[in-house]
Amino acid sequence: MTTAYDFTANDIDGQSRSLADYRGKVLLVVNVASQCGFTPQYTGLEKLWRDYEGRGLVVMGFPCDQFGHQEPGDEAEIKNFCSLNYDVTFPMFAKVDVNGDKAHPLWKWLKDEKGGFLGIDAIKWNFSKFLVGRDGTVIKRYAPTDKPEAIAKDIEKALG
């Protein structure tokens, strides 16, 4: 059986990271963008990270430029923007595609595990979120409009 821990991704600094490094943690995997109407959700994501990191939550930001060209910068610009504007300290990864032939394998798997609205797998916009349990399986998929604070109860339940 495939789990989130079977994937690797480059971090925002270009280093390859195995998600197996997060084995036993609860993951909140989010496609993010710096120039989106939902960009202020960085504040809520950072709060979740700070509130629950000690209990085993890892928030993971995956910048994506597939929606309205809202993540035009390179990784250094994205990292700087997140740090300066939202004091982001949770793990950020290199820019990825979440849809199409070039979609990152992690995102292909996430979409296969939890289809979206009306069973359509494609990610609709920035700030789609996937909650992954300690066993590496997808618990739930959230829409971009689902604010981070609204999913805190699901995170608490997943943390046990």
C-alpha positions as CSV (number, residue, x, y, z in Angstrom):
1,M,0.0,0.0,0.0
2,T,1.3,3.4,-0.9
3,T,1.4,6.1,1.8
4,A,2.6,9.7,1.9
5,Y,5.9,8.4,3.3
6,D,6.7,6.8,0.0
7,F,7.3,10.2,-1.7
8,T,10.2,12.6,-1.9
9,A,10.1,16.3,-2.8
10,N,12.6,19.1,-3.0
11,D,12.4,21.6,-0.2
12,I,12.3,25.4,-0.8
13,D,16.1,25.4,-0.7
14,G,16.4,22.7,-3.4
15,Q,17.3,19.8,-1.1
16,S,15.6,16.4,-1.7
17,R,13.5,15.4,1.2
18,S,11.9,12.1,1.9
19,L,8.5,12.3,3.4
20,A,9.5,9.2,5.4
21,D,11.3,11.7,7.6
22,Y,7.8,12.7,8.8
23,R,6.7,9.1,9.6
24,G,4.3,9.0,12.5
25,K,3.3,12.7,12.2
26,V,0.0,14.2,11.0
27,L,0.6,16.1,7.8
28,L,-1.4,19.0,6.4
29,V,-0.3,19.3,2.7
30,V,-1.3,22.6,1.0
31,N,-0.7,24.1,-2.4
32,V,0.1,27.7,-1.8
33,A,0.6,30.9,-3.8
34,S,1.9,34.4,-2.9
35,Q,-0.5,36.5,-5.0
36,C,-3.8,34.7,-4.4
37,G,-6.9,36.0,-2.6
38,F,-6.4,33.1,-0.2
39,T,-2.8,34.0,0.5
40,P,-3.7,35.4,4.0
41,Q,-4.4,31.8,4.9
42,Y,-0.7,31.6,5.5
43,T,-1.4,33.2,8.9
44,G,-3.8,30.4,9.9
45,L,-1.5,27.7,8.6
46,E,1.4,29.1,10.6
47,K,-0.9,29.2,13.7
48,L,-1.8,25.6,13.2
49,W,1.9,24.7,12.9
50,R,2.8,26.6,16.0
51,D,-0.2,25.3,18.0
52,Y,0.2,21.6,17.1
53,E,3.8,21.0,16.1
54,G,4.6,19.8,19.5
55,R,1.8,17.2,19.3
56,G,3.0,15.9,15.9
57,L,1.5,18.1,13.2
58,V,3.6,19.1,10.2
59,V,2.2,21.8,7.8
60,M,3.7,21.5,4.3
61,G,3.5,24.3,1.8
62,F,3.9,23.4,-1.9
63,P,4.0,26.6,-4.0
64,C,2.1,26.2,-7.3
65,D,1.8,28.6,-10.3
66,Q,-1.0,26.7,-12.1
67,F,-3.8,29.0,-11.1
68,G,-3.9,32.6,-12.5
69,H,-0.1,32.9,-12.5
70,Q,-0.3,33.7,-8.8
71,E,3.1,32.2,-7.8
72,P,5.4,33.8,-10.4
73,G,8.5,34.0,-8.3
74,D,11.4,31.5,-7.9
75,E,11.9,29.6,-4.7
76,A,14.1,32.3,-3.1
77,E,11.5,35.0,-3.8
78,I,8.7,32.7,-2.4
79,K,10.7,31.9,0.7
80,N,11.5,35.6,1.3
81,F,7.8,36.6,0.7
82,C,6.5,34.0,3.2
83,S,9.1,34.9,5.8
84,L,8.7,38.7,5.6
85,N,4.9,38.8,5.2
86,Y,3.6,35.9,7.2
87,D,6.6,34.8,9.4
88,V,6.2,31.3,7.9
89,T,8.3,28.7,9.7
90,F,6.6,25.5,8.6
91,P,8.3,23.4,5.9
92,M,8.1,24.9,2.5
93,F,8.9,23.0,-0.7
94,A,9.9,23.8,-4.2
95,K,7.3,24.9,-6.7
96,V,5.3,22.0,-8.1
97,D,2.5,21.3,-10.5
98,V,-0.5,19.8,-8.8
99,N,-2.5,19.0,-12.0
100,G,-1.7,17.7,-15.5
101,D,0.9,15.5,-16.9
102,K,3.7,17.2,-14.9
103,A,1.9,17.0,-11.6
104,H,4.2,16.0,-8.7
105,P,3.7,12.3,-7.9
106,L,2.7,13.2,-4.3
107,W,-0.1,15.4,-5.6
108,K,-1.2,12.7,-8.1
109,W,-1.5,10.3,-5.2
110,L,-3.3,12.7,-2.9
111,K,-5.9,13.4,-5.6
112,D,-6.3,9.7,-6.3
113,E,-6.8,9.0,-2.6
114,K,-9.4,11.8,-2.0
115,G,-11.3,13.0,-5.0
116,G,-12.8,16.5,-5.0
117,F,-16.3,17.9,-5.3
118,L,-18.5,15.7,-7.5
119,G,-15.7,13.2,-7.7
120,I,-13.5,15.5,-9.8
121,D,-9.9,14.9,-8.8
122,A,-8.3,18.0,-10.2
123,I,-7.2,20.7,-7.7
124,K,-9.4,23.7,-8.4
125,W,-7.3,26.5,-6.9
126,N,-4.6,27.5,-4.6
127,F,-4.8,26.5,-0.9
128,S,-6.4,23.1,-1.4
129,K,-5.5,21.1,1.6
130,F,-5.1,17.4,2.4
131,L,-4.9,16.0,6.0
132,V,-2.8,12.9,6.2
133,G,-2.9,10.7,9.3
134,R,0.0,9.3,11.3
135,D,-0.2,6.1,9.2
136,G,0.5,8.1,6.0
137,T,-3.0,7.7,4.6
138,V,-5.2,10.6,3.5
139,I,-8.0,11.4,6.0
140,K,-9.7,14.3,4.3
141,R,-9.5,16.8,1.5
142,Y,-10.4,20.5,2.0
143,A,-11.4,23.2,-0.5
144,P,-9.4,26.4,-0.9
145,T,-12.3,28.2,0.9
146,D,-11.9,26.0,4.0
147,K,-9.9,28.3,6.4
148,P,-7.1,26.7,8.4
149,E,-8.8,27.5,11.8
150,A,-12.0,25.6,10.6
151,I,-10.1,22.3,10.3
152,A,-8.4,22.5,13.7
153,K,-10.9,20.0,15.2
154,D,-10.1,17.4,12.5
155,I,-6.4,18.0,13.2
156,E,-6.9,17.5,16.9
157,K,-8.8,14.2,16.2
158,A,-6.0,13.0,13.9
159,L,-3.4,13.8,16.5
160,G,-5.3,11.7,19.0
